[in-house]
Amino acid sequence: MENNSDNNKVELPPARPTLKTFAAFANYIGIRLIEWELDRCVMEFDVGDNVLNGTGVLHGGCMSTAIDTALAHAAIFCTVPENYRSGATVTLTVNFILPVMKGSRVTIESKKTGGGRTMFMSVAEARDESGRILATGQGIGRYRDGCHVPEGLPRPDEVPDGRSPGRFS
């Protein structure tokens, strides 16, 4: 069966610059953090050959990674630029609604919906360039020790930006 998705390809505008350089897999996928504020973030990535599954559409693991990353970032914005906040996923639910074709731009908006001293809850929606909902996600995360406060913690000198120092109790 031939994939005719290239015939209906929309010319995407230039990618917006990222506010953070990601490490490892999120960087490989090409996730860009384009809006970030307390309790909210917006991320995007373009779907290329490197993130397709065997049927030629976006691999569900890549969508899950992007949603997971957005869910956490909605909860870890730090109001003091030189400090950091960090957390780890405890539960993640992703609902795949539509297949995502090569050449699409996926935009994920995530919002923190609750939490306390150790845990946070967030929700996310992934949309294509036409505004159609592609996937949704919900998650619960655990803050690293001391990272529940908006001002975060001082970053140790030996830990490079983009990495999260700290530990969990």
C-alpha positions in Angstrom: 0.0 0.0 0.0 1.4 3.4 -1.1 1.6 6.3 1.4 0.3 9.4 -0.4 0.9 11.7 2.5 3.6 13.6 0.5 0.9 14.7 -2.0 -1.0 16.6 0.7 2.1 18.0 2.4 1.7 21.5 4.0 4.7 23.8 3.8 5.6 24.4 7.4 6.8 27.8 8.6 10.4 28.0 10.0 10.8 26.3 13.4 10.7 28.6 16.4 14.0 28.7 18.4 14.2 26.5 21.5 14.5 28.0 25.0 16.4 24.9 26.3 18.9 22.4 24.8 17.8 18.9 25.7 20.1 16.0 26.2 20.0 12.5 24.8 16.7 11.1 23.3 14.6 14.4 23.5 17.4 16.1 21.5 17.5 13.2 19.0 13.7 13.5 18.4 14.2 17.3 17.9 12.0 18.5 20.7 12.0 22.3 21.0 10.8 24.1 24.1 9.2 27.3 22.7 7.1 28.7 25.5 7.8 28.2 29.2 6.3 29.8 32.3 5.1 28.8 35.7 2.8 25.8 35.4 2.7 25.7 31.6 4.9 24.9 28.6 4.7 24.5 24.8 7.0 22.2 22.9 7.2 21.2 19.3 9.0 18.9 17.0 9.0 18.0 13.3 8.3 14.5 12.2 11.1 13.2 10.0 12.4 9.7 9.0 14.2 9.3 12.3 10.9 9.0 14.3 8.7 6.9 12.0 7.6 3.4 12.8 7.4 0.4 10.4 4.1 1.7 8.9 5.5 5.1 8.1 3.8 7.2 10.8 5.2 8.7 14.0 6.3 6.0 16.4 4.1 6.0 19.5 7.2 5.9 21.7 8.3 9.2 20.3 5.0 10.8 21.0 5.0 9.4 24.5 8.5 10.8 25.1 7.5 14.2 23.8 4.3 14.3 26.0 6.3 13.0 29.0 8.8 15.7 28.6 6.1 18.4 28.3 4.2 17.1 31.3 7.3 17.4 33.5 8.4 20.8 32.1 5.0 22.3 33.0 5.8 21.6 36.6 9.5 22.5 36.8 9.7 26.1 35.5 12.1 27.9 37.8 11.5 31.6 38.6 15.2 32.1 39.4 17.1 31.7 36.2 20.4 30.4 37.6 18.6 27.8 39.8 17.0 24.5 38.7 13.9 22.4 39.4 13.7 18.7 38.5 11.3 15.7 38.8 10.7 12.3 37.5 7.7 10.6 36.0 5.7 8.3 38.3 2.7 7.5 36.0 2.2 8.4 32.3 -1.0 7.8 30.3 -1.0 8.7 26.6 -4.0 8.5 24.4 -3.2 8.2 20.6 -6.0 9.8 18.6 -4.8 10.3 15.1 -1.8 8.9 13.1 0.9 11.5 12.6 2.5 11.7 9.1 6.0 12.5 8.1 6.4 16.2 7.5 4.0 17.2 10.2 4.9 19.6 13.0 3.6 18.4 16.4 2.9 21.1 19.0 2.3 20.0 22.6 0.8 22.3 25.3 1.1 21.1 28.8 -0.3 22.5 32.1 0.4 21.6 35.7 -3.0 20.9 37.3 -2.1 20.2 40.9 0.3 18.7 43.4 2.1 19.5 46.6 5.5 19.1 48.2 6.6 15.9 46.6 4.2 15.2 43.7 2.7 17.1 40.7 0.0 16.4 38.1 0.0 17.6 34.6 -2.1 17.3 31.4 -1.1 17.8 27.7 -2.5 18.0 24.2 -0.5 17.3 21.1 -1.8 19.0 17.9 -0.8 19.2 14.3 -0.2 22.3 12.3 -4.0 22.4 11.4 -4.9 22.3 15.1 -6.2 18.7 15.1 -5.7 16.8 18.4 -3.3 14.0 17.7 -2.8 12.7 21.3 -3.4 13.6 24.9 -1.5 12.8 28.0 -1.8 12.9 31.7 0.9 12.2 34.3 2.0 12.3 37.8 5.6 13.2 38.7 7.7 13.3 41.8 9.8 16.4 42.5 13.5 15.9 43.4 14.2 17.0 47.0 13.6 20.7 47.4 12.4 21.3 43.8 8.7 21.8 44.7 9.2 25.6 45.2 9.0 27.9 42.2 12.4 29.4 42.9 14.1 26.0 42.8 17.5 25.2 44.2 21.0 26.6 43.4 22.7 24.6 40.6 26.0 23.0 41.8 29.0 24.2 39.8 29.9 20.7 38.7 26.5 20.0 37.1 26.2 21.4 33.5 23.0 23.3 32.4 20.5 20.9 30.9 21.3 18.2 33.5 19.4 17.8 36.7 21.4 17.4 39.9 19.7 16.3 43.1 18.2 13.1 44.5 14.9 11.7 45.6 14.1 10.8 49.2 
